[in-house]
Amino acid sequence: MKRRIAVIDIGTNSVLYLLAEEDSGGDVRGLFQQSEGTRLGEGLQRTRTIGEAPLKKTLIALNRYRALSELHQAQKTVVVGTHLFRAAQNSGEIIRAIERECGLAVEVLSEDGEAEWSYRGATHGRSLAEPAAAVDVGGGSTEAVLGDHGLVRRTGSLPWGAVSLTERFLPLDPPGGGALDALKAFAAESVRREFGPFLRKGKSCTATGGTATTLAALELGLDVYDPDRADGTVLSEAAVAGRLQALSAVPLEKRKKMIPFNPARADILIAGAVLLHAVMKEGAFRSVFVSDRSLRFGIALREFIQDKEQP
């Protein structure tokens, strides 16, 4: 029987599920994936804690994904947490609540671990110009990696993402020009300080996370999100800049209509696009390769590797 592993990624904005399968030849592929926007990190910048209301939504999603894992006959279900759990003062309490209510143990990844396995997931099986960079714009943090022929050479992490920067810089609807300029300047300086020393060494760049895949779907004109079509899309720097300008010029309700496949992301997409654009400018990347595979796929690869190494 082919081995199946389910991976659940609890992020600041979304809870994501992946069912991955390894065949007899060792090839790994994703069979099924799903995403639920629970905004678990809402207000984290202000309170430093995870709130009760988003936790309830997250527990519902986790119980549904646990049932899916059983239905899909996964031999193992792995749950990982990222920046949100590293930053929240009550993360231990939240982890215990998840284990109690859902029967799931949460592994909190380090910054380097999150960056490395996001990179491995995004670049697995792809032919890229080496050295290859990758960036993952998340809800609460942003990771960048430089790799060379399968080996991770440098990693970096910023404790800001699309959700946290929206809450910090963009309280107005639509965002005022001064606030948007301040966000762009902050993002550019942060990216330069943390990622600048290695980003420009990359001959190519892969972008993962909800910001990148949403922008890819917009470029494709999708009404319903299709991961197979979004995966592999090439986004030019000019396209990201143009989409950012268009989104920031209109109020939230109109932005929601511009993103029919995921209107819940409309409020944070501007900040996410600012971060992605800052990375492209700093690395002098004229375009990025969008990958729908990232941390979940990377963790699945890790688990398959570890299973083989066990006696």
C-alpha positions in Angstrom: 0.0 0.0 0.0 1.3 3.5 -0.8 2.2 5.5 2.2 0.0 8.5 3.0 0.8 11.4 5.4 -1.6 14.2 6.3 0.0 17.6 7.2 -1.9 20.4 8.9 -0.2 23.8 9.0 -1.7 26.3 11.6 -0.8 29.8 10.4 -1.6 33.3 11.5 -4.3 33.7 8.8 -5.2 30.2 7.7 -5.2 26.5 8.7 -4.1 24.4 5.8 -4.4 20.7 5.1 -2.4 18.5 2.7 -2.7 14.8 2.0 0.6 13.5 0.4 1.4 10.1 -0.9 4.7 8.4 -1.7 4.7 5.7 -4.3 7.0 2.6 -4.5 9.6 4.6 -6.5 9.9 7.2 -3.8 8.1 10.0 -5.7 5.9 12.2 -3.5 2.8 14.0 -4.7 0.0 15.9 -3.2 -3.4 14.2 -3.5 -5.7 16.7 -1.8 -5.4 20.1 -0.1 -7.7 22.5 1.6 -7.5 25.9 3.4 -9.7 27.5 6.0 -9.2 31.2 6.9 -9.6 31.3 10.7 -7.4 34.4 11.4 -6.0 32.8 14.6 -3.4 35.6 14.9 -5.9 38.4 14.7 -4.9 41.1 17.2 -1.6 39.4 18.1 0.4 42.6 17.4 -1.7 44.5 20.0 -2.4 41.9 22.7 0.5 39.4 22.2 -2.0 36.6 22.8 -4.3 34.3 20.7 -7.9 35.2 21.2 -10.8 32.9 22.2 -13.0 33.6 19.1 -10.5 32.7 16.4 -9.4 29.7 18.5 -13.0 28.3 18.3 -12.9 28.7 14.5 -9.5 27.0 14.4 -10.6 24.1 16.6 -13.6 23.4 14.3 -11.3 23.4 11.3 -8.8 21.1 13.0 -11.5 18.6 13.9 -12.6 18.6 10.3 -9.1 18.0 9.1 -8.5 15.2 11.6 -11.7 13.5 10.2 -10.4 14.1 6.7 -7.1 12.4 7.6 -9.0 9.4 8.9 -11.2 9.3 5.8 -8.1 9.5 3.5 -6.5 6.6 5.4 -3.4 8.6 6.3 -0.9 6.5 8.3 0.2 9.6 10.1 -1.1 13.1 10.7 1.5 15.8 11.5 0.5 19.3 12.8 2.9 22.2 12.7 2.7 25.7 14.0 4.8 28.7 12.9 5.4 32.3 13.9 2.1 32.6 15.7 3.1 30.1 18.3 6.5 31.5 18.6 5.2 35.0 19.3 2.0 34.5 21.4 2.4 34.6 25.2 -0.4 32.0 25.6 0.8 29.6 23.0 1.3 26.8 25.5 -2.3 27.1 26.6 -3.5 27.1 23.0 -1.4 24.0 22.2 -2.9 22.2 25.2 -6.4 23.2 24.1 -5.8 21.8 20.6 -4.6 18.5 22.0 -7.5 18.3 24.5 -10.2 19.3 22.0 -8.9 17.7 18.8 -6.5 15.0 19.9 -3.7 16.6 17.9 -0.1 17.4 19.0 1.3 20.7 17.6 5.0 20.9 16.7 6.2 24.5 16.8 8.8 25.0 14.1 11.8 27.3 14.6 12.4 30.2 12.2 15.1 28.2 10.4 13.0 25.1 10.3 10.0 26.9 8.8 12.2 28.5 6.2 14.1 25.3 5.3 11.1 23.1 4.9 9.1 25.7 3.0 12.0 26.0 0.6 12.3 22.2 0.2 8.6 21.9 -0.4 8.5 24.7 -2.9 11.5 23.6 -5.0 11.2 19.8 -4.8 11.4 18.2 -8.3 11.7 21.6 -10.1 14.5 22.7 -12.4 15.6 26.1 -11.2 18.5 28.4 -12.0 21.0 28.0 -9.1 21.6 29.4 -6.6 17.9 29.7 -6.1 16.1 31.9 -3.6 12.6 31.4 -2.2 10.3 33.7 -0.2 7.3 32.7 1.8 5.1 35.7 2.8 2.9 34.4 5.6 0.3 36.0 7.8 2.6 36.7 10.8 6.1 36.2 9.4 8.1 36.2 6.2 10.9 33.7 5.4 13.5 33.8 2.8 16.0 31.1 1.8 19.0 30.8 -0.6 19.7 27.2 -1.7 22.1 25.6 -4.1 21.4 22.2 -5.8 19.2 21.0 -2.9 21.3 22.4 -0.1 20.0 25.3 2.0 22.8 27.9 2.3 21.2 30.8 4.1 17.9 31.5 5.8 16.3 34.6 7.2 13.0 35.4 8.9 11.1 38.6 9.6 8.5 38.6 12.4 6.0 40.4 10.2 3.6 39.2 7.6 0.4 40.2 5.7 -1.8 40.2 8.8 0.5 41.9 11.3 1.5 44.6 8.9 -2.1 45.3 7.9 -3.0 45.8 11.5 0.0 48.0 12.1 0.1 50.2 9.0 -3.3 50.1 7.2 -6.2 50.9 9.5 -7.9 53.1 6.9 -10.2 51.8 4.1 -8.9 52.3 1.5 -5.4 52.8 2.9 -4.2 56.4 2.8 -1.2 57.3 0.6 0.9 58.3 3.6 0.2 55.0 5.4 1.0 52.9 2.3 4.2 54.8 1.7 5.2 54.2 5.4 4.5 50.5 4.9 6.5 50.3 1.7 9.5 52.1 3.4 9.3 49.8 6.4 9.1 46.6 4.3 12.0 47.7 2.1 14.3 48.5 5.0 13.3 45.3 6.8 13.9 43.1 3.8 17.2 44.9 3.0 18.5 44.4 6.6 17.4 40.7 7.0 17.6 39.3 3.5 19.8 41.7 1.5 23.1 39.9 2.2 22.0 36.8 0.4 18.9 37.5 -1.8 21.0 39.1 -4.6 23.0 35.9 -4.9 19.9 34.1 -6.2 19.6 33.6 -10.0 15.9 32.7 -9.6 13.3 33.2 -7.0 10.3 31.1 -6.0 7.4 32.7 -4.1 5.0 30.7 -1.9 2.2 31.4 0.5 -1.3 32.9 0.2 -0.1 36.3 -1.1 1.8 34.8 -4.0 -0.8 32.2 -5.0 -3.6 34.8 -4.8 -1.7 37.2 -7.0 -1.1 34.3 -9.5 -4.7 33.4 -9.6 -5.6 37.1 -10.2 -3.2 37.2 -13.1 -4.8 34.0 -14.5 -8.3 35.6 -14.2 -9.6 32.6 -12.1 -13.0 32.8 -10.6 -12.4 29.6 -8.6 -8.9 28.9 -7.2 -7.1 26.0 -9.0 -3.8 25.0 -7.3 -2.7 23.2 -10.4 -3.0 26.3 -12.5 -1.6 28.7 -10.0 1.4 26.5 -9.4 4.1 27.4 -11.9 2.8 30.9 -12.7 5.5 33.4 -13.4 4.7 36.8 -11.8 6.7 39.8 -13.1 7.8 42.6 -10.9 5.6 45.0 -13.0 2.6 42.8 -12.6 3.0 42.7 -8.8 3.4 46.5 -8.7 0.4 47.0 -10.9 -1.8 44.7 -8.9 -0.7 46.5 -5.7 -1.6 49.9 -7.1 -5.0 48.6 -8.3 -5.9 47.0 -5.0 -4.8 49.9 -2.8 -6.9 52.4 -4.8 -10.3 50.9 -3.8 -12.2 50.2 -0.6 -12.4 46.7 1.0 -15.8 45.8 -0.4 -14.6 46.4 -3.9 -11.4 44.5 -3.3 -13.5 41.5 -2.2 -15.2 41.5 -5.5 -11.8 41.6 -7.3 -10.9 38.3 -5.5 -14.0 36.1 -6.0 -12.2 32.9 -5.2 -11.0 34.2 -1.7 -12.6 37.5 -0.7 -11.5 36.8 3.0 -8.0 37.7 1.9 -8.9 41.1 0.5 -8.0 43.0 3.6 -4.5 41.6 4.0 -3.4 41.2 0.3 -2.1 44.8 0.0 0.4 44.3 2.8 1.4 40.9 1.5 2.0 42.3 -2.0 4.1 45.1 -0.5 6.3 42.5 1.2 6.6 40.4 -2.0 7.4 43.4 -4.1 10.1 44.5 -1.6 11.7 41.1 -1.9 11.7 41.3 -5.7 13.2 44.8 -5.7 15.9 43.9 -3.1 16.9 40.7 -5.0 16.6 42.4 -8.4 14.3 39.7 -9.5 12.4 40.7 -12.6 9.9 37.9 -12.0 9.2 35.1 -9.4 8.1 31.5 -10.0 4.9 30.9 -7.9 4.7 27.5 -6.1 1.5 26.3 -4.5 3.6 23.7 -2.7 5.4 25.1 0.4 5.7 24.2 4.1 3.0 21.5 4.1 4.7 19.7 1.2 8.1 20.2 2.8 7.0 18.7 6.1 5.5 15.7 4.2 8.9 15.2 2.5 10.6 15.4 5.9 8.3 12.7 7.4 8.8 10.3 4.5 12.6 10.7 4.8 12.5 10.1 8.5 10.3 7.0 8.2 12.9 5.5 5.8 15.7 6.3 8.2 14.0 4.5 11.2 15.2 0.9 11.7 
